[in-house]
Amino acid sequence: MDSTYREIDEAAECDVNRLFWRLISRRKCRKTNQISEILHDNRQCKSPKDISNAFADFYAGVYTPTENAKFVSDFKAYVTKFVDRTLESCAKYNGILPGGEINIVEIETAIRNLKLQKAPGYDKLQNEHVRYSGSKLQTVILRIFNAVIRFGRIPLCWKHGLLIPLYKGNGKCKLAPENYRPISLLPILYKLFETVLKKRLVTSLKNDLFPNLQQQGFLNGLSCITAPFNFQETIYYLLELGCKLFVAFLDSSRVFDTVWHSGLIYKLFRLGINSKALQVISDCYSDITSAVYVNEHVSVPFKVQQGVRQGGVLSTFLYLVYINDLLNELELVGTANISNIHTSNPSFADDVVCIGTSPQKLQILLNCAYDYSLRWRFEFNPLKSVILCYKNELEHVFNLGDNDVNILTETRNLGILRTVDLSPSSDIQLSCRKGQNAYFAIAGTGTCLLNPLTVCSLYNKIVIPSVLYGCELWNGLKMKDITSLETFQHFIVKHIQGLSRRTRSDMCESMINLERLPVLVEKRKLTFLCKLCEMKAESLTKQIFIYRLYQFFGDTCRKQYGFIPDVINILSKSF
């Protein structure tokens, strides 16, 4: 045991990341990944075979289209007929991908960028097999890919995937299959083909309406921080003008798993993707099957008749295509904007927010979203959707279809706690509690026997990122917020070094060379400022940043809140 701890200390000092984390995992008391029991259809399943087949039966239902009586059947008939005619036309066209045939450079680049040590599909081929195979296999792969494009069909073996159920966490019941997220393990050659195809499609796609600028998910240069930034600056701007605000956070029910395939092909065609590319994508989602792999047992296969495959390279792009028109339609009726910049619906993938300056205007947005879902055959969950009313306007009733939407004073969105008072205090307290949980989770590695500097390295790499997530948007920090952060870190550093709680806190931090958390918060804000400055001028986040910056210096009569005053205050400390 002592030798293992010495190895961990040496790996930490040498910064050999892979060895360091492997040794940590060996010592950490990790819970088993085995699923011991599942309750499905009022039946307890305990054997590996029964559990895997119970998951298979559940996911077979998820991936089978259901007929909601309110879905627009006439629209479905029109789209289905249109897609059938279009695909027939594509089959007769002897075309190629935009940009010509796939070339060997694209294959080499895609293979070089393969991530190693990833789980294989049912064929048991791993990325390493292809990565280190040499030029002869690359030539064979090139011929296969061009043949797939020429015939408009993918091999049948590419259509079968393995589903791995991953527990969602957050204290949800582990007996319920719906509390597990299905991740697809697909054949390596299929993922490689999707990589090449996606790059061609993204490069050739020229459409001013895609992606909608308010969409921040799965796009280069954007992140789960830029979406909250857009939201927060919009809220501050409108409140500074004296507006009352009504904000809806919409929750979609299994939206990735319920994408209507014919509707997706229809949208791709409308974006300008046709010919062989459209035919191949359609075939990628025709006659596909999956089986569940759990507890080292593979279930019976089942058909996948809707949804995009979570784990597929092309899946995020396809989902953005599917949801894009919703943002376009909301933008047409939304009025809660920053000047002439459309910001009434900041979104990240399927997390859509609607901002209204009156109850009536928010209800118009909700009606628009609901009508869109009926046409495109997915559902919003009114029980999990939430409305926040700023300026304490709580007596209104909002509907999503026939259901009322809950009005609350706080909700979590993209991991950040949103409150009607806009104070970061509650989010900071939650982050500190989350940090304590993360620290005591790694304490299971036997931290008392490790060098304190090694434990400090673990704290820096695991705990601090967890605590400071979203801190770029902690605006207007008060002394109690700074005290909460410092109290949290003082407790941790004393525990790391085995010191008394009465030990001087500033000495404890300096002894293991830890920076104060308020200082790290300011550094992260400056780093985010740098990213904002480097963004493309046409991006929505950059437009908001520039407008708010000009407003700060040009409109001195009105007090401004948000990111700009905070970062200006930080920069002024240097002078």
Secondary structure, DSSP 8 states (H G I E B T S, - for coil): -HHHHHHHHHHHHHT-HHHHHHHHHHHS---------EEETTEEE-SHHHHHHHHHHHHHHHTS----TTS-HHHHHHHHHHHHHHHHHHHH-----TTSS--HHHHHHHHHT--SS----TT---HHHHHTS-HHHHHHHHHHHHHHHHHT---GGGGEEEEEEEE--TT--TT-GGGEEEEEE--HHHHHHHHHHHHHHHHH---TTSS-TTB-TT-TT--TTHHHHHHHHHHHHHHHTT---EEEEE-BSSTGGG--HHHHHHHHHHTT--HHHHHHHHHHTSSEEEEEEETTEE---EEE-SS--TT-TTHHHHHHHHHHHHHHHHHHH----BTTB--S--EETTEEEEEESSHHHHHHHHHHHHHHHHHTT--B-TTT-EEEETTS------EETTEE-EEESEEEETTEEEETT--SHHHHHHHHHHHHHHHHHHGGGTGGGS-HHHHHHHIIIIIHHHHTTTGGG--S--HHHHHHHHHHHHHHHHHHHT--TTS-HHHHHHHTT---HHHHHHHHHHHHHHHHHHS-TTSHHHHHHHHHHHHHHH-TTS---SHHHHHHHHHHTT-
